[in-house]
């Protein structure tokens, strides 16, 4: 006798005989013979009594077919089979339609979910086919009922859900010194330790490219200058040895001679050892420049993930004050300023300048000249962004200016904004750690559902009750995913869990990663604080102090609950100011369908990114900073401050410095500057005119605006989804 039924989504429910009767009745009504209640009852009773105690839906349907075929109503069996096939086709129709859009390279939010991925190429198509078929599997078999309902209800978005079954982690800050010193194995090849700057540069690229294939997020190097600096000296020694052979002289006393700075200078008027020394320096600087040029070029051309996209790469630098470290920084900035190919702006790596008082911030600081150069490069190339190591939450009591490995205690970030620093299970550092996974709550929808409550206090109280419930669902979902990730074996991630992740050196290939995975973080994200506040109090935080205080209260509550979840589950939970790309319009589209067009809430094609002041709101950069600054300390999973400036920023690097000063004054952790940059898609020519309809160099009208999407640049807005394009068109300039 049948007692329970296994549904197609894996759920087990009680058996209901009436469903069999209803299905047979529908088939009978589709035939000339009409309904026969007696036969319906006989078949239903026979199946329910003779079936196994637990059966699948398909097995029960097979029994119905067999009983109908044995009866006198063969035409009903045919109608039932036809109906069953039609239902099967209907269930597959959505997948079919998505596949056809991918095949026909339609420009829509499915194929343009990730602007850095070209879904029109064969590899891109395969990625999208895989992605769109994997997500339903995750919904059906890997999510709890609460998480599944939250996703279906448009309350929760699970990022990188298509990678969920792979057990991969999001991102990691590479301890590149391990690879440069010891080499590493990747696949069937083995890389030897680096001996010169060119090799070190290449190994940095290979490290990030290899790890990208083992993870679903970005890759970063937390101390690019410190890691590569030793290979400036070894390359310098090589150049001295070349001169020894050429001159038949012994210059070994120059190998480790003190050098104030690696600067190219003319040899005119120099003689003897002084001339030899400067010649070796000049040759070394040339090699470093070429190595940095190659690094940037490789990070924009080496593809990962099945040859489909370049690596989501970031590098942090700026605090190495040694002559060798300064050489790395200077030549990297010079190469970035010059551009790649025909002089176009490099999309990757995202470069992040570490601003630190006593190192590079004041004119008396050793690296102040390089900081000024960094601002000049940003004014032309968007990068570097700036991380404020002086922000109270970015400091580490272990940091000392005379520590040659002080970079271990410096906060580093991923270019998009992901931040990993605090650690309940090991040292407070960014190195060898990353985010495990993150999910984003639609706080706008929660607020919309409370709009009908007239009393202000009751409305806000109802919102917090809904928010608390969704925070608990999200924390549990992230915990469940982490428990699933823990079952992966170290051998599944041959670089990440052999060399890169903290503690991974203790793991054997067949060990699970459970013992080291808690070094990472779990991110609870949110989107649309501005729209949420409009729903609750009628204005957003950029235009109302009441709204601002409520916004801070909301995100503070999320932060406090994240700390409580860290205690409860024993993980590193943090709040993330979500870098919404594909998500920016997805939440909005569904909410508009369910609640209609609500002014200031669902009347645009996107929700405002995290806690930002809306991009369309006219205000000064100072006001924007004052409003957004308090949220940085609350969102330690990651945050960013954007300013849009007008005109050709190339001639105004001081504007960049003023914005970095503003970050320092208001205790902000991470920021960047957007400005105008037109790019000819035919020859690569760029300028900063407000509008460039035709390229003055080659005449092409295939011109695009180079723009930042969620922290990284995109070479063409052709790959932006509808929501992000709408946001781009709404962006206004932030005046002084």
Secondary structure, 3 states (H helix, E strand, C coil): CCCEEECCCCCEEECCHHHHHHHHHHHHHCCCCCCCHHHHHHHHHHHHHHCCCEEEHHHHHHHHHHHHHHCCCHHHHHHHHHHHHHHHHHHHHHHHHHHHHHHCCCCCCCCCCCCCCCCCCHHHHHHHHHHHHHHHHHHHHCCCHHHHHHHHCCCEEECCHHHHHHCCCCCEEECHHHHHHHCEEECCEEECCCCCHHHHHHHHHHHHHHHHCCCCCCEEECCHHHHHHHHHHHHHHHHHHHHHHHHCCCCHHHCCCCCCCCCCCCCCCCCHHHHHHHHHHHHHHHHHHHHHHHHHHHHCCCEECCCCEECCEEEEECCCCCHHHHHHHHHHHHHHHHCECCCECCCCCEEEEEECCCCCCCCCCCCHHHHHHHHHHHHHHCCCEEEECCCHHHCCCCCCCCCCCHHHHCCCECCCCEECCCCCCCCCCCCCCCEEEEEEEEHHHHHHCCCCCCCHHHHHHHHHHHHHHHHHHHHHHHHHHHHHHCCCEHHHCCCHHHHHCCCHHHCCCCCECCCCHHHCEEEEEEECHHHHHHHHHCCCCCCCHHHHHHHHHHHHHHHHHHHHHHHHHCCEEEEEECCCCCHHHHHHHHHHHHHCCCCCCCCCCCCCCCCCCCCCCCCEHHHHHHHHHHHHHHCCCECCEEEECCCCHHHCHHHHHHHHHHHHHCCCCEEEEECCCEEECCCCCEECCCCCCCCCCCCCCCEEECEECCCCEECCHHHCCHHHHHHHHHCCCCEC
